[in-house]
Amino acid sequence: MDAADADMSPVDHGRRGERADRGPWGVPRPLLWLRWVGWALSHRAFTRHHLLSYLRMARASARYPSLRFEGPCFIGPDVRFEVREGYARLVVGAYTHFGAHARVRAHEGTLRIGAKSVIGIRNTVNCWLDISIGDACLLGDDVYVCDFDHVTERLDVPIKDQGIVKSPVRIGDDVWIGTKVVVTRGTRIGDHSVVAASAVARGSYPEHSVVAGVPGRVVRTRA
């Protein structure tokens, strides 16, 4: 079992140099909401769809203090965020879109989703250590991303009781992940890469890779 499994220490939810009463850029949190309201008015982003999305943001933020939206986001129906207070934090970049029925869970560690990314319908992201999804990423429908595996070494103990092993996941900027892709623990996908539908991504892939298959392998480069 990885050493990470023994580390159950509470995490530090603040960024270096950031005060608890301030959001990104050092702006006081109440002023952030006013800034976002100004953005919505200037972009005419106040349709029923937008207003429902803002309401979902507000509800999620109120329920989970360790969930931080760095700007307006677009949240579809039945999207669920889960953050284990004292052990995990979830940071979401501005203008990111969450499709209906997505599940985003930060059990332990830090889960970060970049700005202007798309988390597709019925996506599941499970973080037990450290998951980073970059800016301007596209995750198709039914994608699963996790940073842990169950231990299966013993036959005399049920798998559910053997614990888990963890490794960080890094998805770079401008990455397109096709429908029904599984991203396993320890995976690193370089910037500007494409992962074909139904692939299982495991291991490291350099920038500009086109990945396909089970397990995923680089079939060509975009450069």
C-alpha positions in Angstrom: 0.0 0.0 0.0 1.3 3.5 -0.8 2.5 5.7 1.9 -0.2 8.2 0.9 -2.8 5.9 2.4 -1.4 6.4 5.9 -1.6 10.2 5.6 -5.0 11.2 7.0 -3.9 14.7 8.1 -6.3 17.6 7.4 -5.3 19.7 4.4 -4.5 23.4 4.4 -7.4 24.9 2.4 -5.8 28.3 1.8 -3.4 29.2 -0.9 0.0 30.6 -0.1 -0.5 34.2 0.9 -4.3 34.1 0.5 -6.4 35.3 3.4 -9.4 33.2 4.4 -11.8 36.1 3.8 -10.6 36.7 0.3 -11.0 34.9 -2.9 -8.8 34.7 -6.1 -6.7 37.8 -6.8 -7.1 38.9 -3.2 -10.6 40.3 -3.8 -12.9 40.2 -0.8 -15.4 37.4 -1.3 -18.5 39.6 -1.1 -17.0 41.8 -3.9 -16.4 38.7 -6.0 -20.1 38.0 -6.1 -20.7 41.7 -7.1 -18.1 41.3 -9.8 -19.8 38.2 -11.1 -23.1 39.9 -11.2 -21.6 42.7 -13.2 -20.2 40.2 -15.6 -23.6 38.5 -16.0 -25.3 41.8 -16.7 -22.7 42.9 -19.2 -22.8 39.6 -21.1 -26.6 39.3 -20.8 -26.1 36.0 -19.0 -29.3 36.1 -17.0 -31.6 33.8 -18.8 -33.5 31.1 -16.8 -30.7 28.7 -17.6 -28.1 31.0 -16.3 -30.0 31.9 -13.1 -30.5 28.2 -12.3 -26.8 27.6 -12.8 -25.9 30.5 -10.4 -28.3 29.1 -7.8 -26.7 25.7 -8.0 -23.3 27.4 -7.5 -24.5 29.3 -4.5 -26.0 26.2 -2.9 -22.9 24.1 -3.5 -20.7 26.9 -2.1 -22.8 27.2 1.0 -22.8 23.5 1.7 -19.1 23.0 1.2 -16.8 25.8 2.4 -13.8 24.0 0.9 -15.4 24.2 -2.6 -14.1 27.4 -4.4 -15.4 28.7 -7.7 -12.9 31.2 -9.2 -15.6 32.8 -11.4 -19.0 32.1 -12.9 -19.6 28.5 -13.9 -22.4 26.7 -15.7 -23.9 23.8 -13.8 -26.5 21.5 -15.3 -29.3 19.7 -13.5 -28.5 17.0 -10.9 -24.8 17.9 -10.7 -23.4 16.8 -7.4 -20.3 18.1 -5.7 -18.9 16.4 -2.6 -16.0 17.7 -0.5 -14.9 16.1 2.8 -14.4 19.1 5.0 -11.0 19.2 6.8 -9.4 16.6 4.4 -10.1 17.8 0.9 -10.7 20.9 -1.2 -12.1 21.4 -4.6 -11.2 24.4 -6.8 -13.0 25.2 -10.1 -11.8 27.7 -12.6 -14.1 30.4 -14.1 -16.5 29.7 -16.9 -16.3 25.9 -16.6 -19.4 23.9 -17.6 -20.7 20.8 -15.8 -23.1 18.6 -17.8 -26.2 17.0 -16.2 -25.7 14.3 -13.6 -22.0 14.8 -13.2 -20.4 13.7 -10.0 -17.4 15.5 -8.6 -16.0 14.1 -5.4 -13.1 15.3 -3.3 -12.7 12.8 -0.5 -9.1 13.7 0.4 -6.4 16.0 -1.1 -6.9 18.6 -3.8 -9.1 18.4 -6.9 -8.6 21.2 -9.3 -10.5 21.8 -12.5 -9.2 24.6 -14.8 -11.0 27.5 -16.4 -13.2 27.2 -19.5 -13.3 23.4 -19.3 -16.3 21.1 -20.0 -17.1 18.3 -17.7 -19.6 16.2 -19.7 -22.9 14.5 -18.9 -22.6 11.7 -16.3 -18.9 12.3 -15.7 -17.5 11.0 -12.5 -14.3 12.5 -10.9 -13.1 10.8 -7.7 -10.2 12.3 -5.9 -8.4 10.7 -2.9 -5.1 12.4 -3.3 -4.5 14.9 -6.1 -6.3 15.4 -9.4 -5.6 18.3 -11.7 -7.6 19.0 -14.9 -6.2 21.9 -17.0 -7.8 24.9 -18.7 -9.9 24.6 -21.8 -10.3 20.8 -21.5 -13.2 18.8 -23.1 -14.4 15.7 -21.3 -17.0 13.9 -23.3 -20.0 12.1 -21.7 -19.6 9.2 -19.3 -15.9 9.8 -18.6 -14.5 8.4 -15.3 -11.4 9.9 -13.7 -9.8 8.6 -10.5 -6.5 8.7 -8.6 -6.9 5.4 -6.6 -7.2 1.7 -7.0 -8.5 -0.9 -4.5 -5.9 -3.3 -3.1 -6.5 -6.9 -4.3 -3.4 -8.8 -2.9 -5.1 -11.0 -0.3 -7.7 -13.7 -1.0 -8.7 -14.1 2.7 -9.9 -10.5 3.0 -12.7 -8.9 1.0 -11.4 -6.4 -1.6 -13.5 -3.6 0.0 -11.6 -4.1 3.3 -8.1 -4.1 1.9 -7.8 -0.3 1.5 -6.7 1.7 -1.5 -3.5 2.9 -3.2 -3.2 6.4 -4.6 -1.2 8.3 -7.3 -1.8 11.8 -8.6 -3.5 12.4 -11.9 -2.5 15.3 -14.2 -4.5 16.3 -17.3 -2.9 19.2 -19.1 -4.4 22.2 -20.8 -6.5 21.9 -24.0 -7.0 18.1 -23.7 -10.0 16.4 -25.4 -11.1 13.2 -23.7 -13.7 11.2 -25.7 -16.8 9.6 -24.4 -16.6 6.6 -22.0 -12.8 7.1 -21.4 -11.4 5.9 -18.1 -8.4 7.8 -16.7 -6.7 5.7 -14.0 -4.5 6.6 -11.1 -1.0 7.9 -11.9 -1.9 9.0 -15.4 -0.4 12.1 -16.9 -1.7 13.5 -20.2 0.2 16.3 -21.8 -1.2 19.5 -23.1 -3.1 19.6 -26.4 -3.6 15.8 -26.4 -6.6 13.7 -27.6 -7.9 10.5 -26.0 -10.1 8.5 -28.2 -13.5 7.2 -27.1 -13.6 4.2 -24.8 -9.9 4.2 -24.2 -8.3 3.4 -20.8 -5.6 6.0 -20.1 -2.9 4.8 -17.9 0.7 6.0 -17.6 2.3 9.1 -19.1 1.5 10.6 -22.5 3.6 13.5 -23.9 2.1 16.7 -25.3 0.2 16.6 -28.6 -0.5 12.8 -28.2 -3.4 11.0 -29.8 -4.2 8.1 -27.5 -6.4 5.1 -28.3 -7.1 1.6 -27.1 -7.1 -0.6 -24.0 -4.7 0.1 -22.4 -4.3 3.5 -24.1 -1.2 4.0 -26.3 0.0 6.8 -28.5 -1.1 6.1 -32.1 0.1 9.4 -33.5 0.9 13.0 -32.6 -0.8 16.2 -33.5 2.4 18.2 -33.9 
